[in-house]
Amino acid sequence: MNEIVKYRNELNKVALRNFKSKELDLFIAIISRMRNMEEEVIFSFDYLKNLIHYETSNSIEVFHKELKSMYNKLIRCIYGWENEDEIVRFILFTEYRIDKKNKIVKIGINQKYAWVLNAITEGFFTRFDLEEFIKLKSSYTKEFYKWILLYLLLYIQIL
């Protein structure tokens, strides 16, 4: 597969602690494919399942449930930053539609803040292989993996 995930380091500041392992896989796979996309991106169920090596023995209802659960948690995630002059908070994704009949997911991105996924040539960004991430089993390990990569990249850039 060799799918490379890239996003601005600001995204690492969002706590994804309540996400289950497969929900994190879905989230990371989605953001890896949303880079440089328009306002709305459409994913087929089969495409998403293939990206995250989804267990084929799970029913379609289980997949619907995981898609729904992932976004219910994601919508509660607040992105942003704070400095001497301002405090900024926003939601990165504006819409999430699971079309069960056509077996697709439509995701809208907040265009004002799409740079979190797109502007990876400016400043610092996180980069890793989706395949490696998916092989990690627990959500704690996946979060640790993202953080350790971030710190290693920062350390290398300081040298």
Phi, psi and chi 1 to 4 in degrees:
 res  aa     phi    psi   chi1   chi2   chi3   chi4
   1 MET       -  -55.4  179.0 -172.1  -39.4      -
   2 ASN    54.5   40.7 -153.8   16.2      -      -
   3 GLU   -82.1  121.6  179.1   79.1   29.1      -
   4 ILE   -96.5  128.9  -59.1  -63.0      -      -
   5 VAL   -95.9  129.5  179.7      -      -      -
   6 LYS  -137.9  136.3  -65.5 -179.8 -169.1  174.6
   7 TYR  -160.8  161.2   54.7   81.0      -      -
   8 ARG   -65.4  147.4  -62.3  -90.6  -54.6 -159.8
   9 ASN   -59.7  -22.7  -72.9  -15.9      -      -
  10 GLU   -55.9  -31.2  -73.3   83.5   -3.8      -
  11 LEU   -66.4  -26.7 -162.6   56.0      -      -
  12 ASN   -68.3  -19.8  -73.6  -39.5      -      -
  13 LYS   -76.5  -10.3  -64.0  175.8 -175.6  172.8
  14 VAL   -83.8  123.1  178.1      -      -      -
  15 ALA   -74.7  121.6      -      -      -      -
  16 LEU  -114.4   35.8  -57.7  173.5      -      -
  17 ARG   -63.2  -35.0  -73.9 -176.3 -144.9  101.2
  18 ASN   -83.4   -2.9  -64.4  -33.1      -      -
  19 PHE   -75.1  137.1  -76.9   62.6      -      -
  20 LYS   -78.2  165.6  -66.0  178.1 -176.5  170.8
  21 SER   -56.0  -49.4 -178.6      -      -      -
  22 LYS   -66.8  -32.0  -83.1  -61.5  168.1 -159.4
  23 GLU   -66.5  -39.3  -66.6  167.5  -14.2      -
  24 LEU   -65.2  -40.5  -77.6  171.6      -      -
  25 ASP   -58.2  -46.6  -69.5  -12.3      -      -
  26 LEU   -61.3  -46.9  -79.0  166.5      -      -
  27 PHE   -60.2  -49.4  171.8   64.5      -      -
  28 ILE   -65.3  -40.7  -64.7  -62.6      -      -
  29 ALA   -62.7  -40.8      -      -      -      -
  30 ILE   -65.3  -48.2  -73.5  168.3      -      -
  31 ILE   -68.1  -27.3   64.8  168.2      -      -
  32 SER   -66.1  -29.8   77.2      -      -      -
  33 ARG   -95.2   -9.5  -59.5  -53.8  -54.4  153.6
  34 MET   -89.0   -8.6  -69.2 -169.2   77.2      -
  35 ARG   -60.0  131.8 -161.9  172.4   59.7 -111.6
  36 ASN    61.1   29.7  -60.2  -38.2      -      -
  37 MET  -100.5  170.4  -65.7  -67.5 -177.6      -
  38 GLU   -76.0 -163.3  -62.0  -62.3  -39.5      -
  39 GLU   -65.5  -31.4  -68.4 -179.6   23.7      -
  40 GLU  -130.9  137.9 -178.4  179.0   78.9      -
  41 VAL  -122.1  139.5  179.6      -      -      -
  42 ILE  -116.4  129.3  -60.7  172.7      -      -
  43 PHE  -119.9  135.2  -62.8   98.9      -      -
  44 SER   -79.4  152.3   72.7      -      -      -
  45 PHE   -56.8  -44.8  -74.4    4.2      -      -
  46 ASP   -60.3  -40.7  -70.7  -21.9      -      -
  47 TYR   -62.9  -47.1 -178.2   73.0      -      -
  48 LEU   -62.7  -43.8  -77.6  175.3      -      -
  49 LYS   -60.3  -42.0  -72.9  177.8 -179.7 -178.6
  50 ASN   -64.0  -43.1 -175.1   47.9      -      -
  51 LEU   -59.2  -37.9  -89.1  178.6      -      -
  52 ILE  -105.1   10.1   65.3  168.6      -      -
  53 HIS    53.5   52.5  -56.8  -70.4      -      -
  54 TYR   -67.3  138.3 -166.7   76.5      -      -
  55 GLU   -63.0  116.3 -171.0   65.1   42.4      -
  56 THR   -70.2  -17.5   55.7      -      -      -
  57 SER   -76.1  -14.8   63.6      -      -      -
  58 ASN   -71.2  142.4  -71.4  -18.7      -      -
  59 SER   -74.1  164.3   70.3      -      -      -
  60 ILE   -64.4  -31.2 -168.4   69.1      -      -
  61 GLU   -65.8  -36.8  -71.0   79.4   19.6      -
  62 VAL   -66.0  -41.8  170.5      -      -      -
  63 PHE   -63.2  -44.4 -171.7   62.9      -      -
  64 HIS   -56.7  -44.6  -66.9  160.0      -      -
  65 LYS   -62.1  -42.7 -175.6  178.6  174.9 -178.3
  66 GLU   -68.2  -39.2  -71.8  177.3  -30.4      -
  67 LEU   -61.9  -44.9  -75.4  169.8      -      -
  68 LYS   -66.2  -45.6 -178.2 -179.8  171.6 -175.7
  69 SER   -62.2  -42.0  177.5      -      -      -
  70 MET   -59.8  -46.5 -174.0  -93.4  -56.1      -
  71 TYR   -72.6  -34.3 -167.4   69.7      -      -
  72 ASN   -58.3  -35.9  -75.3  -18.3      -      -
  73 LYS   -77.5  -39.7  -67.0  172.6 -175.5  174.3
  74 LEU   -64.6  -38.1 -173.1   61.0      -      -
  75 ILE   -66.7  -21.2 -162.1   70.7      -      -
  76 ARG   -84.5   -9.1  -71.6 -174.9 -133.2  122.3
  77 CYS   -79.3  126.1  -67.8      -      -      -
  78 ILE  -105.6  126.1  -54.9  -63.2      -      -
  79 TYR   -96.0  162.3  -57.2   87.1      -      -
  80 GLY   153.0 -168.8      -      -      -      -
  81 TRP  -156.6  169.8   63.3   89.0      -      -
  82 GLU  -145.0  137.1 -171.6  171.8  -31.8      -
  83 ASN  -141.9 -169.7   60.5   32.9      -      -
  84 GLU   -59.9  -32.2  -68.2  176.0    7.2      -
  85 ASP   -96.1  -25.3  -59.4  -35.9      -      -
  86 GLU  -157.3  161.7   62.6 -175.9   -8.9      -
  87 ILE  -123.0  124.5  -60.5  170.3      -      -
  88 VAL  -122.1  130.3  177.9      -      -      -
  89 ARG  -134.6  142.1  -61.4  -70.9 -176.1  -99.4
  90 PHE  -158.0  166.0   59.3   91.6      -      -
  91 ILE  -105.9  129.2  -64.1  173.1      -      -
  92 LEU   -75.4  -35.3 -171.0   56.3      -      -
  93 PHE  -108.2  127.3  -57.6  100.8      -      -
  94 THR   -94.1  -23.3   57.5      -      -      -
  95 GLU  -150.8  149.9 -178.8 -178.0   15.2      -
  96 TYR  -146.9  114.7 -172.5   80.4      -      -
  97 ARG  -125.5  121.2 -176.7  178.9  -55.4 -134.6
  98 ILE   -98.9  110.5  -58.0  168.1      -      -
  99 ASP   -97.1   96.5 -175.8  -23.8      -      -
 100 LYS   -65.2  -38.5  -64.3  178.0 -175.7 -179.3
 101 LYS   -63.7  -47.9  180.0 -179.0  174.8 -173.5
 102 ASN   -92.6   -0.5  -65.1  -50.8      -      -
 103 LYS    55.8   52.8  -62.5 -177.7  178.9  179.4
 104 ILE  -137.4  159.7   57.7  173.0      -      -
 105 VAL  -121.9  127.9  177.7      -      -      -
 106 LYS  -108.5  129.9  -65.2 -179.7 -177.2  179.5
 107 ILE  -128.4  127.2  -56.5  170.6      -      -
 108 GLY  -101.2  140.7      -      -      -      -
 109 ILE  -112.4  142.2 -170.9  165.0      -      -
 110 ASN   -69.6  105.4 -176.6  -21.6      -      -
 111 GLN   -61.1  -31.3  -73.3  -60.3  -62.2      -
 112 LYS   -63.0  -29.5 -173.6  173.1 -179.4  179.4
 113 TYR  -118.8   19.3  -62.4  103.0      -      -
 114 ALA   -62.1  -17.9      -      -      -      -
 115 TRP   -59.8  -22.9   56.1  -94.0      -      -
 116 VAL   -58.4  -36.5  172.0      -      -      -
 117 LEU   -93.9  -27.0  -61.0  177.4      -      -
 118 ASN  -100.8  -36.0  -63.5  -29.4      -      -
 119 ALA   -86.6   60.3      -      -      -      -
 120 ILE   -85.8   -7.3   58.2  171.0      -      -
 121 THR   -87.1  -14.3   56.7      -      -      -
 122 GLU  -102.5  124.7  -55.3  163.8   10.9      -
 123 GLY    77.3 -155.6      -      -      -      -
 124 PHE   -98.0  144.9  -60.7  110.6      -      -
 125 PHE  -142.8  160.7   61.8   91.9      -      -
 126 THR  -101.7  141.5  -60.6      -      -      -
 127 ARG  -143.9  132.5  173.8 -172.3  166.1  150.5
 128 PHE  -159.0  167.9   55.7   86.8      -      -
 129 ASP   -85.8  125.8 -173.9   79.2      -      -
 130 LEU   -58.9  -39.8  180.0   61.7      -      -
 131 GLU   -58.6  -45.0 -173.4   83.0   24.8      -
 132 GLU   -62.2  -42.7  -74.4 -179.6    9.2      -
 133 PHE   -61.9  -45.3 -175.4   82.7      -      -
 134 ILE   -66.1  -30.9  -71.1  169.8      -      -
 135 LYS   -67.4  -23.6  -73.5  179.7 -177.2  177.0
 136 LEU   -69.9  136.8  -57.7  171.5      -      -
 137 LYS   -88.8  -43.8  -63.2  -61.2  177.0 -158.9
 138 SER   -98.0  153.8   81.7      -      -      -
 139 SER   -65.6  -32.6   57.8      -      -      -
 140 TYR   -64.2  -42.9  -62.5  105.8      -      -
 141 THR   -64.2  -40.0  -53.2      -      -      -
 142 LYS   -64.2  -42.2  -68.9  173.1 -169.9  -79.5
 143 GLU   -65.4  -42.8  -81.9  -66.7  -62.0      -
 144 PHE   -61.4  -42.5  179.0   75.1      -      -
 145 TYR   -56.6  -47.9  178.0   78.3      -      -
 146 LYS   -62.0  -42.7  -71.4 -177.4   -6.8 -177.9
 147 TRP   -69.7  -40.8  -81.5  102.5      -      -
 148 ILE   -67.1  -37.4 -161.6   69.9      -      -
 149 LEU   -63.4  -42.1  -76.4  175.0      -      -
 150 LEU   -59.9  -48.1  172.7   64.2      -      -
 151 TYR   -66.6  -37.3  -74.1  113.0      -      -
 152 LEU   -64.3  -43.3  -76.5  172.1      -      -
 153 LEU   -63.3  -42.7  -71.4  169.4      -      -
 154 LEU   -63.7  -41.2  -68.7  173.5      -      -
 155 TYR   -63.3  -44.4  178.9   74.0      -      -
 156 ILE   -63.5  -39.5  -70.3  168.7      -      -
 157 GLN   -69.7  -26.2  -69.8  172.6   -6.1      -
 158 ILE   -73.7  -35.0  -69.7  171.8      -      -
 159 LEU   -62.9      -  -66.4  177.8      -      -
